[in-house]
Each structure stands twice: as C-alpha cells, then as structure tokens.
Amino acid sequence: MEFTLHQHPFKILGAVVWKQSVQHGFQYGFEFGEEQRVDAQIVEELKQRARVEKHLE
C-alpha cells in the first residue's frame, strides 16, 4: 500500500484481510508484516497534521 500522510510518503507491504461495503465505497483491512515498524512514524505524522490543522483554525 502506498499513501502520503501529512508530508511523509509511506510504502508498506501487506495483504488485504477483509473488505466491507460502506455508503460511498469500501473499507479495507490490511495485515502488515512485523518487520515493518512504521506505526510510530504514522502516529508522529498524525500528530504533526493535527498541530497544523489546529494552528489554521
């Protein structure tokens, strides 16, 4: 899966483990390999984005 969060691009290997229909599309669940420790980076990017958005209010 590839995505950009705040300003940091992520490329993470994994597998789709579930798919659910929602009102305007689908939601997917992914399982990531344990060797990919990106959770701390994702949390930090979310914090930075929240700070920027709060500052813009």
Backbone torsions as a table, in degrees:
resi	resn	phi	psi	omega
1	MET	NA	138.1	176.8
2	GLU	-122.0	133.7	176.9
3	PHE	-159.3	162.2	175.7
4	THR	-117.5	129.6	178.9
5	LEU	-119.8	121.3	-171.5
6	HIS	60.3	-99.4	177.6
7	GLN	-129.5	11.6	-175.6
8	HIS	-107.6	119.1	177.1
9	PRO	-79.0	140.3	178.0
10	PHE	-121.5	140.1	170.9
11	LYS	-130.1	110.7	-173.1
12	ILE	-126.8	130.0	176.7
13	LEU	-83.1	141.8	179.1
14	GLY	-176.9	-172.0	-179.1
15	ALA	-135.0	143.3	174.8
16	VAL	-72.1	127.1	179.9
17	VAL	-111.8	-16.1	172.8
18	TRP	-158.5	158.1	178.9
19	LYS	-141.2	132.6	-176.9
20	GLN	-132.3	132.6	176.9
21	SER	-75.9	134.0	175.9
22	VAL	-127.2	177.0	-172.7
23	GLN	-51.2	-46.4	-175.1
24	HIS	-118.4	33.6	179.2
25	GLY	149.8	-135.8	-177.3
26	PHE	-137.9	154.5	169.7
27	GLN	-115.5	146.1	-177.8
28	TYR	-126.8	145.6	172.2
29	GLY	-108.4	134.5	-178.8
30	PHE	-119.7	147.5	172.3
31	GLU	-114.2	125.1	-176.6
32	PHE	-106.0	150.3	177.5
33	GLY	-65.6	144.5	-177.8
34	GLU	-66.2	-22.8	-179.1
35	GLU	-72.5	-10.8	-179.0
36	GLN	-99.0	94.8	-178.5
37	ARG	-92.6	78.3	-178.5
38	VAL	-108.1	-4.8	-175.0
39	ASP	-59.4	-39.7	179.0
40	ALA	-66.4	-38.3	177.7
41	GLN	-65.5	-40.8	179.5
42	ILE	-64.0	-44.3	178.8
43	VAL	-61.2	-42.9	179.9
44	GLU	-63.9	-41.6	178.1
45	GLU	-64.5	-38.6	177.0
46	LEU	-63.7	-40.0	177.7
47	LYS	-63.2	-44.4	-179.9
48	GLN	-63.5	-41.0	178.7
49	ARG	-64.5	-41.1	178.8
50	ALA	-62.9	-39.9	178.0
51	ARG	-62.1	-43.9	-179.6
52	VAL	-64.0	-46.0	-179.3
53	GLU	-64.3	-38.9	178.3
54	LYS	-65.2	-38.7	-179.6
55	HIS	-66.5	-31.1	-177.8
56	LEU	-79.9	-14.5	-179.3
57	GLU	-71.0	NA	NA
